[in-house]
Amino acid sequence: MKDSDKNDSKSAMRTGLLPVVGRELRRMTRSRFYLMFLFVLPLTSFTVLYSTFYKGVPRDLPVVVYDGDDSTLSRQIIRMLDATPALAVAASVHDPKEGAAAIRTGRAYAMVYMPEDLERDAKRGDSPAVTAYVNNQWLLTSSVVSRAVRDVVGTVSAGTDMRMRVARGEYPSQAKETYEPIRVDQHLLFNPNLNYMYFLLPALFPTMIQAFVLMMAVWVVGTELKHGTAKEWLRVSGNRPLIALLGKLAPHTVCYFVLTCFSVVLLVRFLGVPMNGSPWVLALASLLFVLAYQAVGVLLVVFTANLRLASSLSGFYAGPAFAVAGVTYPAIAMPLGAKVWSWSIPLSHYLQVLLQQTLRGAPPQASAYHLGVMALFAFAIPLLTLPRLSQVMRDAKFWGRS
């Protein structure tokens, strides 16, 4: 009886949170899937994104020019267009149709058209037009090209006008005031250099992470059901579904939390994104971000009890997240359905906190709402799924589905 009691005692000691964590760690070391989704693929995606955007600003975008005037002024404009960092004059065409063909075939993003008598009309004060035909299908590229052409032509125009005024006897300072009687004093906040690395990388890093977190949560729970090991998983937890879930997800939570914090350190320490707010608020947001997506993953796999279907749903959920997160298109301008979708994705709230605490330097209380929403995802969803989790862990009819 005493030996039996000792064995029962040892068996009891092998249940609980830590044994579940240990069991999960052993599973992680036996599968390459964990290595790929926890380390290799996330770090590879970071490298690819950085190598894509490290220049910060698009450079040497090809444009073609049609010079119908062939004057000193038109040649000056061409030289200045080619000298501006954003543009590269790829060719001078002899017919506007050649320029249109270059845009249609993708060899150029724009054609700059300079009409006949450009210089003569400018000296007469007739305000001739330099026309830019820009491929506006690519909004980012067209914005850069349009701004660069506008700046070059505006600079040349201002210089020509001021020289004409000085030639008529005005002082240079008087000529400048006459040319621009009312001016816009514009201050660009948070990203004054229009650096696309500051604009896109802080959003793209978490976008990649959310996909990995969600897929991993679906996988680790779904494989227990698929392979029929859910009963043994529950036994190790002491027949407590909450303990089973916490122990199962804990190692992945730590890994993805560290990965998310690493992405922030990479942005701030190595890519120059300023940390104007509280790093502690951002650390809390990073933890809630990971927990929220794990909760969504558990919800999907528990209620479908089907690994393949849950994986498909997680792709449907995470795939469009960047589009509705309010980064490239403002959420406030979205229709109601898109606004609801944006609100229901933890990425939207995490990006708000990330931008508030880095570029904007907002006070911690400004992030309270978004932290609260992520906390709601992280803690309310698992509690709601516990009854269903207990059912699928105990009932063999939910096991073995692919």
Secondary structure, 3 states (H helix, E strand, C coil): CHHHHHHHHHHHHCCCHHHHHHHHHHHHHCCHHHHHHHHHHHHHHHHHHHHHHCCCCCCCEEEEEEECCCCHHHHHHHHHHHHCCCEEEEEEECCHHHHHHHHHCCCCCEEEEECCCHHHHHHHCCCCCCEEEECCCCHHHHHHHHHHHHHHHHHHHHHHHHHHHHHCCCCHHHHHHHHCCCCCCCCCCCCCCCCHHHHHHHHHHHHHHHHHHHHHHHHHHHHHHHCCCHHHHHHHCCCCHHHHHHHHHHHHHHHHHHHHHHHHHHHHHHCCCCCCCCHHHHHHHHHHHHHHHHHHHHHHHHHHCCHHHHHHHHHHHHCCHHHHCCCCCCHHHCCHHHHHHHHCCHHHHHHHHHHHHHHHCCCHHHHHHHHHHHHHHHHHHHHHHHHHHHHHHHCHHHCCCC
